[in-house]
Amino acid sequence: MKSKFKRILYGGDYNPNQWPKEIWAEDMRIFKNARINSATINVFSWAKIQPSEEVYDFTVLDEMVDRLSEENYDIVLATSTAAIPAWMVKRYPEVARTDYDGRHHKFGQRHNACPNSPVYQKYAAALAAKLAERYGSNEHVSCWHINNEYGGECFCENCEKAFRVWLRKKYKTIDALNKAWNLEFWGHTIYDWDEIVLPNALSEGIGENKTAFAGLSIDYKRFNSDSMLNNYMMERDAIRRTDKETPITTNLMGTYKGLDYFKWAKEMDIVSWDNYPGLETPWSYTAMCHDLMRGLKDEPFMLMEQTPSQQNWQKYNSLKRPGQMRAQSYQTVAHGADTIQFFQLRRSVGGCEKFHGAVIGHVGTDNTRVFREVQQLGMELESLGDSTLGSVNEAEVGLVFDWDNYWALEYTSGPSEDLTYVEHIHQYYKFFYDRNIAVNMIPFDADFSRYKVVVAPVLYMVKSGMREALEEFVENGGVLITTYMSGIVDQSDNVHLGGYPGPLRTLAGVWVEEIDALSPQQSNEVIFQDGTKENCGFLCDIMHLEGAECMAKYESDFYASSPAVTKNGFGKGITYYVGTKLEDEGLAKVLEMVMVDAKVKPVIGDVTELEITCRKSDEYSFYFVMNFKDQDYKVPSCLVGYLDVLTGETVKNDETLSKYDVKIIRVDN
């Protein structure tokens, strides 16, 4: 696959406008020493470049662009529209957001504009257009970066009116809307579009994560995501009127709940995202987020932000240990990144991010541990050249991630308030990660025929077409695994009648009669056919076989001996149904059966505790071998004798990797 870039972009957010110009030359010297070749500029400069309604001042930005161009940097040019200037709120107060509790905000913070404000839309589009007219022909502008970390919600009158328009387009008639939201419940039937109110704390909201009418609240999630996407597309189109070719992106945030990233990715030239794992974040979770970002377009992506060391906004902002940033960066490349970029290049002197890590710290020199690690990585990436650019990750396993399910499952009133979508997805992903089995994160409407196995945990919302697609996949020989809380509702959160798991009942070969919710203090066990017992809890489906085979049954409670895990032949394929939340050991037992049935193999045949991920180009397979464990491990024997492109040396027998060590081993295809 052809890369969007000619080299691995290595750099990050740079704000020279915050510093006197005599520092700029020193910055250039330090960056060059670190082999930094790109800079993301103009992210939060709207107030600087548009000091009033009719006045634009590009003087400082011109100097920045000229200096970076002279130094042969790849410029990632942002549009600055993530924080509106004070004059705009002063003159047009309606441009600010109204929060979930109904409070209309004053000027302050960022992500502070109502996405449905005509005032915001007018000035944001105009600014994007002027930037493109001024800099779009500069060959050093390698990527446009619209806004920054889109997120949040607004509940103002602008949004309420726009929501009604959105609903009319979707439902066409009031009767269809009443049916979709089941408004006979509690006598909420409406007779006019103007009777629709937003689902916030003043209406249907029961706290920000619960609602009296999930159909309404899910639609508002969809509407809010679409509203912000329309803002992105508005700026994109303004740029495209002048610059027809330069890639355009905006930085996403992994499993961020608020926006349907699969829908967004269709409008983006390249996906970019910001990776900020916490102190206790498992490496498997970070890998899953990378795979999700790659899966949005099924293409290599950009890492737009990570910290060189310390973050500032988490509860405990620990330093990255020596070697950790380098290993984390290579894990990012291994899972599909064609760039490594930091926030930030020089540490701010003030504001809430002044303690967020940077390539250049407050000491202002390159005589720091962090700089030396950045320099080492920069030299290595430079030596890689373009060899990995555009190379792809292949997988036989597809894991469904769906924002509609994310929203709907976590709005559900029962059976347990602890239902969290991402946690369940990650438990399944972790099994494959631990065994170096490649996974593609896929949308609900993916081409399932590309995979041997489709994994769809807690597929709560089964929308139109999903049943048919899954049945076709299994009938043609695929292996599907799904779980409790699957097949329950339609796209409006109304229950599929006729017994759980609704549209998946025939495919799974089971009928779920009841769902028992266990408190955190309660547990049960399941007994597998071979007599082994494994712990389970959280939810327990009480089900009956309708053609499926019982692979494990409950040990205790009134439903002891009833099926807990089943396997059903359907056409040429198989469906596994897991009716309870198994602990990792029990889940592994089920998924190992799945892998045997589907004949899925890991990236390499050797069993190892190292993470091994493969990217393939036309000529080579690049095996990224990384140690994130606390003890040393040998390089698998099957990779001995091949070239480690980081050292230029052939991998020898009995070579070991210590914690955070990395090898990139090249094998001819």
C-alpha positions in Angstrom: 0.0 0.0 0.0 1.4 3.4 -0.9 2.1 5.6 2.1 0.7 9.1 2.4 4.2 10.3 3.3 7.8 10.1 1.9 9.4 9.4 5.2 8.4 8.5 8.8 7.2 11.8 10.2 9.0 12.3 13.5 8.2 15.4 15.5 5.1 16.8 17.2 3.3 19.8 18.5 5.4 23.0 18.3 4.4 26.4 19.6 7.2 28.9 18.8 4.6 31.7 19.1 4.7 31.1 22.9 8.5 32.0 22.9 10.8 34.9 21.9 12.3 34.5 18.5 15.8 34.1 19.8 14.8 30.7 21.1 13.6 29.5 17.7 17.1 29.0 16.3 18.1 26.9 19.4 15.0 24.8 18.9 16.0 24.1 15.4 19.5 23.0 16.5 18.1 20.7 19.2 15.4 19.2 16.9 17.9 18.5 14.1 20.2 16.8 16.7 17.3 14.6 17.5 16.5 13.9 13.9 13.1 15.5 14.2 11.8 16.1 10.8 8.2 17.3 11.3 6.3 19.9 13.3 2.6 20.3 14.0 1.9 24.0 14.3 -1.0 26.4 14.7 -3.1 24.1 16.8 -4.4 26.8 19.2 -3.7 30.1 17.5 -7.1 31.3 16.4 -7.0 34.3 18.7 -3.5 35.1 17.5 -4.2 35.0 13.8 -7.7 36.6 14.0 -7.6 39.2 16.7 -11.0 40.6 15.6 -13.9 39.8 13.4 -12.6 41.5 10.2 -8.8 41.3 10.9 -6.4 38.5 10.2 -2.7 38.6 11.1 -0.5 35.8 9.7 2.8 37.5 10.5 4.0 35.1 13.1 2.6 32.1 11.4 4.3 33.1 8.1 7.6 33.3 10.0 7.1 29.9 11.5 6.1 28.3 8.2 9.1 29.9 6.4 11.6 28.8 9.1 10.3 25.2 9.0 10.3 25.2 5.2 13.9 26.4 5.1 14.9 23.6 7.4 13.1 21.0 5.3 10.5 20.0 7.8 7.3 18.2 7.0 4.7 20.6 8.4 1.4 19.3 9.9 -0.7 22.5 9.7 -3.6 22.8 12.0 -6.6 25.0 11.5 -6.8 26.3 15.1 -10.6 25.9 15.4 -10.6 23.8 18.7 -10.7 26.9 20.9 -12.6 30.0 19.9 -11.3 33.6 20.6 -12.7 35.7 23.4 -14.1 38.4 21.0 -16.4 35.8 19.4 -18.0 34.8 22.7 -18.3 38.4 23.8 -20.1 39.5 20.6 -22.0 36.2 20.0 -22.6 34.6 23.4 -24.7 31.9 21.7 -21.5 30.4 20.2 -20.5 28.9 23.5 -21.8 25.5 24.7 -24.6 24.6 27.1 -23.7 21.7 29.3 -25.6 18.6 30.3 -27.0 20.3 33.4 -28.4 23.2 31.3 -25.7 25.8 32.2 -24.7 28.1 29.3 -20.9 28.6 29.4 -18.9 31.7 29.2 -15.5 32.1 27.4 -12.9 29.6 28.6 -11.1 26.3 28.2 -11.1 24.6 24.8 -13.6 22.5 22.8 -15.8 25.4 23.8 -17.9 26.1 20.7 -21.4 24.8 19.9 -21.0 22.6 16.8 -24.4 23.7 15.5 -23.7 27.4 16.0 -24.0 29.2 12.6 -21.5 31.8 14.0 -18.9 29.2 14.7 -19.4 27.5 11.4 -19.1 30.8 9.5 -15.8 31.8 11.1 -14.2 28.3 11.3 -14.9 27.7 7.6 -13.5 31.1 6.7 -10.3 30.6 8.7 -9.7 27.1 7.2 -10.2 28.6 3.7 -7.8 31.5 4.3 -5.1 29.1 5.7 -5.4 26.9 2.6 -5.2 29.9 0.3 -2.1 31.1 2.0 -0.2 27.8 2.6 -1.8 25.2 0.5 0.8 25.5 -2.3 3.7 25.0 0.1 5.3 21.7 -0.7 6.4 21.3 2.9 2.8 21.2 4.2 2.5 17.5 4.3 -0.8 17.2 6.2 -3.7 19.3 7.3 -4.8 18.9 10.9 -8.4 20.1 11.4 -9.5 21.2 14.9 -8.0 19.1 17.7 -9.4 16.1 19.6 -13.1 16.7 18.8 -15.2 15.8 21.8 -17.9 16.8 24.3 -21.5 17.6 23.8 -23.7 20.7 23.7 -27.3 21.0 24.8 -28.2 24.5 23.7 -31.2 25.8 21.6 -29.2 25.7 18.4 -28.6 22.0 19.0 -32.2 21.3 19.9 -33.4 22.9 16.7 -30.8 21.1 14.6 -31.6 17.8 16.3 -35.3 18.1 15.3 -34.2 18.6 11.7 -31.8 15.6 11.9 -34.7 13.5 13.3 -37.1 14.6 10.5 -34.6 13.4 7.9 -34.2 10.1 9.7 -37.7 9.2 10.7 -39.8 11.2 8.2 -43.0 11.0 10.3 -43.9 11.6 13.9 -45.5 8.2 14.1 -42.3 6.5 13.1 -40.4 8.4 15.7 -42.9 7.6 18.4 -42.6 3.9 17.5 -38.8 4.0 17.4 -38.5 5.5 20.9 -41.5 3.5 22.3 -43.0 6.8 23.6 -46.2 5.0 24.7 -44.1 4.2 27.7 -44.9 6.7 30.5 -47.3 8.4 28.1 -44.6 10.4 26.3 -46.3 10.3 22.9 -45.5 13.5 20.9 -47.6 15.1 18.2 -45.3 17.8 16.8 -41.6 18.0 16.1 -41.3 21.1 18.3 -42.3 18.9 21.3 -39.0 17.1 21.1 -36.5 18.2 23.8 -32.9 17.2 24.3 -32.1 14.3 26.7 -30.2 16.2 29.3 -30.5 16.6 33.1 -33.6 18.8 32.6 -35.5 16.2 30.7 -34.9 12.5 30.2 -31.4 12.2 31.6 -30.8 10.2 34.8 -27.2 11.2 35.3 -24.9 11.5 32.2 -24.8 7.7 31.7 -28.4 6.8 32.2 -31.6 7.8 30.6 -35.4 7.2 30.7 -35.5 6.7 26.9 -32.5 5.0 25.5 -33.7 5.3 21.9 -33.8 9.1 22.3 -30.4 9.3 24.0 -28.7 7.0 21.5 -30.1 9.1 18.7 -28.7 12.2 20.4 -25.3 10.5 20.6 -25.5 9.8 16.8 -26.6 13.4 16.2 -23.8 14.9 18.3 -21.2 12.7 16.5 -22.7 13.8 13.1 -22.7 17.4 14.1 -19.1 17.5 14.9 -18.3 15.4 11.8 -20.2 18.0 9.7 -17.8 20.6 11.3 -14.8 18.6 10.2 -16.2 18.1 6.7 -17.0 21.8 6.5 -13.3 22.7 7.2 -12.1 19.9 5.0 -14.1 21.1 2.1 -12.9 24.7 2.6 -9.3 23.5 2.3 -10.1 21.3 -0.7 -11.3 24.3 -2.7 -7.7 25.4 -2.8 -5.5 22.4 -1.9 -6.7 19.3 -3.9 -4.1 16.8 -2.7 -2.6 17.2 0.7 -3.9 14.6 3.2 -6.4 15.9 5.7 -7.0 14.5 9.2 -8.0 15.2 12.7 -6.6 13.5 15.8 -8.9 10.9 17.3 -8.7 9.3 20.8 -8.8 5.5 20.7 -11.9 4.1 22.3 -13.3 7.6 23.0 -17.0 7.1 23.6 -18.5 10.2 22.1 -17.9 9.9 18.4 -18.5 7.1 15.9 -15.0 6.9 14.5 -15.9 4.3 11.9 -18.3 6.8 10.4 -15.7 9.6 10.7 -12.9 7.6 9.1 -14.9 7.5 5.8 -14.4 11.2 5.6 -10.7 11.3 6.6 -7.8 10.9 4.2 -5.7 9.3 7.0 -6.6 8.4 10.6 -4.5 10.0 13.3 -4.8 9.6 17.0 -3.4 10.5 20.4 -2.0 7.7 22.6 -1.9 8.5 26.4 -1.9 5.2 28.4 -2.0 5.5 32.1 0.2 4.1 34.8 -1.8 0.8 35.0 -2.9 0.6 31.3 -2.1 -2.9 30.0 0.1 -3.1 26.9 -2.7 -5.3 25.4 -5.1 -2.4 25.7 -2.8 0.1 24.0 -2.2 -2.5 21.2 -6.0 -2.9 20.9 -6.4 0.9 20.5 -3.7 0.9 17.7 -5.5 -1.9 16.0 -8.8 -0.1 16.3 -7.3 3.1 14.8 -5.7 1.1 11.9 -9.0 -0.8 11.5 -11.0 2.4 11.0 -9.8 2.6 7.4 -7.9 -0.7 7.3 -4.8 1.3 6.5 -1.7 2.6 8.2 -2.3 5.6 10.5 -0.6 8.5 12.2 0.4 8.7 15.8 -0.3 12.4 16.2 0.5 12.7 19.9 2.2 10.8 22.7 4.3 12.2 25.6 8.1 11.7 25.6 7.8 10.9 29.3 5.3 12.5 31.7 1.7 13.4 31.4 0.0 16.1 33.4 -3.7 15.3 33.5 -4.0 11.8 34.9 -4.3 11.1 38.6 -0.7 9.8 38.9 1.6 11.2 36.3 4.6 8.9 36.6 7.7 9.1 34.4 8.2 6.7 31.6 11.0 4.4 32.6 14.2 4.3 30.5 13.5 2.6 27.2 9.7 2.7 27.7 9.0 5.5 25.3 11.1 3.8 22.6 9.4 0.5 23.1 6.0 2.1 23.1 6.8 4.0 19.9 7.8 0.7 18.2 4.7 -1.0 19.3 2.8 1.9 17.6 4.7 1.4 14.4 4.3 -2.4 14.7 0.5 -2.0 14.7 0.3 0.3 11.7 1.7 3.8 12.4 3.6 5.6 9.7 4.4 8.6 12.1 5.7 9.1 15.6 4.8 12.5 17.0 4.9 14.0 20.4 2.9 16.5 22.4 5.0 18.6 22.9 8.3 19.7 21.4 9.0 22.4 24.0 7.4 22.4 27.4 5.1 25.3 28.0 6.0 28.0 30.6 2.4 28.3 32.0 -1.1 27.0 31.8 -2.5 23.6 32.8 -0.2 21.6 30.6 3.1 23.2 31.8 4.1 19.9 33.5 3.2 17.8 30.4 6.4 16.2 29.1 8.3 17.6 26.1 11.4 16.9 24.0 12.8 20.2 25.4 12.1 20.5 29.1 12.0 23.7 31.2 15.8 23.5 31.6 15.9 24.4 27.9 18.8 22.2 26.9 19.4 18.8 25.2 21.3 17.5 28.2 18.5 15.4 29.6 17.6 11.7 29.7 14.4 12.3 27.8 16.2 14.1 25.0 18.8 11.3 24.6 16.0 8.8 24.3 14.2 10.9 21.7 17.5 11.3 19.8 18.2 7.5 19.8 14.7 6.8 18.5 15.1 9.6 15.9 18.3 8.2 14.6 16.8 4.7 14.3 13.7 5.9 12.5 15.9 7.8 10.1 17.9 4.7 9.4 14.7 2.8 8.7 14.0 5.2 5.9 10.8 4.4 4.0 11.2 0.6 4.3 8.1 0.1 6.6 6.0 2.9 5.1 2.7 1.7 3.8 3.3 -1.9 4.9 0.2 -3.6 6.2 -0.9 -5.8 9.1 -2.8 -9.0 8.1 -5.1 -10.9 10.3 -7.4 -14.0 10.2 -9.4 -12.8 13.2 -11.9 -9.9 13.1 -13.1 -8.3 16.4 -16.3 -6.3 16.1 -16.2 -2.8 17.7 -19.4 -0.7 17.2 -20.2 2.7 18.7 -23.9 2.2 18.6 -23.4 -0.9 20.7 -21.1 1.1 23.0 -23.7 3.7 23.6 -26.7 1.4 23.9 -25.1 -1.2 26.2 -24.0 1.5 28.7 -27.4 3.2 28.7 -29.1 -0.1 29.5 -31.1 0.0 32.8 -30.3 -3.6 33.9 -29.5 -6.3 34.3 -26.2 -4.8 35.8 -25.0 -1.3 36.3 -21.5 -2.5 35.7 -22.0 -3.1 32.0 -19.0 -1.5 30.3 -18.5 -2.2 26.6 -14.7 -1.6 26.1 -13.8 -3.8 29.1 -15.6 -6.8 27.5 -14.0 -6.1 24.1 -10.6 -5.9 25.7 -10.9 -9.2 27.5 -11.4 -11.0 24.2 -8.7 -9.0 22.5 -6.2 -9.8 25.2 -6.5 -13.5 24.6 -5.2 -13.0 21.0 -2.6 -10.4 22.1 -1.1 -12.8 24.6 -0.7 -15.5 22.0 0.6 -13.2 19.2 -2.5 -13.9 17.0 -3.1 -10.9 14.7 -6.5 -9.2 15.1 -8.3 -6.6 12.9 -10.8 -4.4 14.7 -13.8 -4.2 12.4 -17.1 -2.4 12.1 -20.5 -4.2 12.3 -20.8 -3.9 8.5 -17.4 -5.3 7.6 -16.7 -7.8 4.9 -16.7 -10.8 7.2 -15.6 -13.1 4.4 -12.0 -11.9 4.8 -11.7 -13.7 8.2 -11.7 -17.2 9.5 -13.0 -16.0 12.9 -15.4 -13.2 13.8 -15.5 -12.3 17.5 -18.6 -10.2 18.6 -18.8 -10.0 22.4 -21.8 -8.3 23.9 -23.4 -7.6 20.5 -26.3 -6.1 22.3 -27.7 -4.1 19.3 -28.2 -6.1 16.2 -29.1 -3.7 13.4 -30.7 -4.3 10.0 -28.6 -6.6 7.9 -26.4 -7.9 10.7 -28.1 -11.2 11.1 -28.0 -12.0 7.4 -24.3 -11.1 7.2 -23.3 -13.2 10.2 -25.4 -16.1 9.0 -23.8 -15.9 5.5 -20.3 -15.8 7.1 -20.9 -18.9 9.3 -22.8 -20.8 6.6 -19.8 -20.4 4.3 -17.5 -21.9 6.8 -16.6 -19.1 9.2 -16.4 -19.4 13.0 -18.4 -16.9 15.1 -18.1 -16.3 18.8 -20.6 -14.2 20.6 -21.8 -13.8 24.2 -24.4 -12.9 26.8 -26.1 -9.5 26.1 -26.1 -10.2 22.4 -29.0 -10.0 20.0 -31.1 -8.1 22.5 -32.3 -4.9 20.8 -32.7 -3.2 17.4 -31.1 0.1 16.3 -33.6 2.1 18.5 -33.0 0.0 21.6 -36.3 -1.9 21.4 -36.1 -5.5 22.3 -36.2 -8.2 19.5 -39.2 -10.2 20.5 -39.3 -14.0 20.3 -36.7 -14.9 22.9 -33.0 -14.0 23.4 -30.6 -13.8 21.6 -33.2 -12.5 19.1 -32.0 -12.5 15.5 -29.0 -14.7 16.6 -31.1 -17.4 18.1 -31.1 -19.8 15.1 -27.4 -19.1 14.4 -26.4 -19.8 18.1 -28.9 -22.8 18.5 -29.9 -21.6 21.9 -32.8 -19.9 23.6 -32.0 -17.7 26.6 -34.9 -17.7 29.0 -33.5 -15.5 31.8 -30.4 -13.5 32.7 -29.1 -13.6 36.2 -27.0 -10.6 37.4 -24.4 -11.4 40.0 -23.0 -8.8 42.4 -19.2 -8.4 42.6 -19.2 -10.6 45.7 -21.0 -13.4 43.9 -19.5 -16.0 41.5 -20.3 -19.4 40.0 -18.3 -22.0 38.2 -18.6 -23.8 34.8 -17.7 -27.4 34.2 -16.2 -28.2 30.8 -16.7 -31.5 29.0 -13.2 -32.7 30.2 -14.2 -32.1 33.8 -12.2 -28.9 34.4 -13.8 -26.1 36.3 -13.4 -22.4 35.7 -14.8 -19.4 37.6 -17.5 -17.1 36.1 -19.7 -14.3 37.3 -21.2 -10.9 36.4 -24.0 -12.3 34.2 -25.3 -15.8 33.7 -27.6 -16.7 30.9 -30.1 -19.4 31.8 -30.6 -21.1 28.4 -31.9 -24.1 26.6 -30.3 -25.9 23.7 -32.0 -25.7 20.3 -29.6 -27.7 18.3 -26.4 -26.5 19.9 -24.0 -28.7 21.9 -23.2 -27.9 25.5 -19.5 -27.4 25.9 -19.7 -26.3 29.6 -22.4 -26.1 32.2 -23.0 -24.2 35.4 -21.8 -25.8 38.7 -24.2 -24.2 41.2 -27.4 -22.2 41.9 -30.8 -23.3 40.7 -29.6 -23.4 37.1 -26.8 -25.8 37.9 -26.2 -28.3 35.0 -27.8 -26.0 32.5 -25.6 -24.9 29.5 -23.1 -22.0 30.0 -21.1 -22.3 26.8 -22.4 -23.8 23.6 -21.3 -24.7 20.1 -23.6 -24.9 17.1 -23.0 -26.1 13.6 -24.5 -23.9 11.0 -23.9 -24.7 7.4 -20.2 -25.2 6.9 -19.3 -23.2 10.0 -19.7 -22.9 13.7 -21.2 -20.5 16.3 -19.9 -20.4 19.8 -22.1 -18.8 22.4 -20.6 -17.8 25.8 -23.5 -17.3 28.3 -21.5 -15.9 31.2 -18.4 -13.8 31.9 -15.7 -16.3 32.3 -12.4 -15.4 34.0 -9.4 -15.3 31.7 -8.5 -19.0 32.1 -12.0 -20.2 31.3 -12.3 -17.8 28.3 -8.9 -19.0 27.0 -10.2 -22.6 27.1 -13.2 -21.6 24.8 -11.1 -19.5 22.5 -8.5 -22.2 22.1 -11.3 -24.4 20.8 -12.3 -21.7 18.4 -8.8 -21.4 17.1 -8.5 -25.1 16.5 -11.8 -25.2 14.7 -10.9 -22.2 12.5 -7.3 -23.3 11.9 -6.0 -19.9 13.0 -2.3 -19.6 13.7 -0.3 -17.0 15.5 2.2 -14.7 13.8 5.0 -17.2 14.5 4.8 -20.8 15.6 7.1 -20.5 18.6 5.3 -19.9 22.0 6.8 -16.8 23.7 6.1 -14.1 26.2 7.4 -11.5 23.8 5.0 -9.4 21.8 5.5 -10.2 18.1 3.7 -8.2 15.5 4.2 -8.4 11.7 3.9 -5.7 9.0 4.3 -6.8 5.4 5.4 -4.9 2.3 5.7 -6.3 -1.2 9.2 -7.5 -0.5 9.6 -8.1 3.2 7.9 -9.2 6.4 9.0 -7.0 9.3 8.6 -8.8 12.7 8.5 -6.4 15.6 9.8 -8.3 18.6 9.2 -6.4 21.9 9.6 -7.2 25.5 7.1 -5.6 27.9 7.7 -8.1 30.7 9.9 -7.8 33.8 12.2 -10.6 32.9 14.4 -11.5 30.0 13.3 -13.7 27.1 15.0 -15.4 24.2 14.3 -14.4 20.6 12.2 -17.2 19.1 14.4 -19.7 17.2 12.4 -19.3 14.0 13.7 -15.7 13.8 17.4 -16.5 14.3 19.6 -15.9 11.3 17.6 -13.0 9.9 18.6 -9.3 9.9 17.7 -7.0 12.8 17.3 -3.7 10.8 17.8 -1.6 14.0 21.3 -2.9 14.6 22.2 -4.1 11.1 23.3 -7.4 12.5 22.0 -11.0 12.1 20.0 -12.3 15.0 22.1 -15.0 16.8 21.0 -18.1 18.6 20.2 -17.6 22.3 19.9 -13.8 22.0 17.7 -12.3 24.7 15.6 -9.2 25.1 15.4 -7.4 28.4 12.4 -5.3 29.4 11.7 -2.6 26.8 14.2 -4.1 24.3 13.0 -4.1 20.7 14.2 -5.9 17.5 12.7 -5.4 14.0 13.6 -8.5 12.1 13.3 -8.5 8.3 12.4 -11.7 6.4 12.1 -11.9 2.6 8.6 -12.7 1.5 
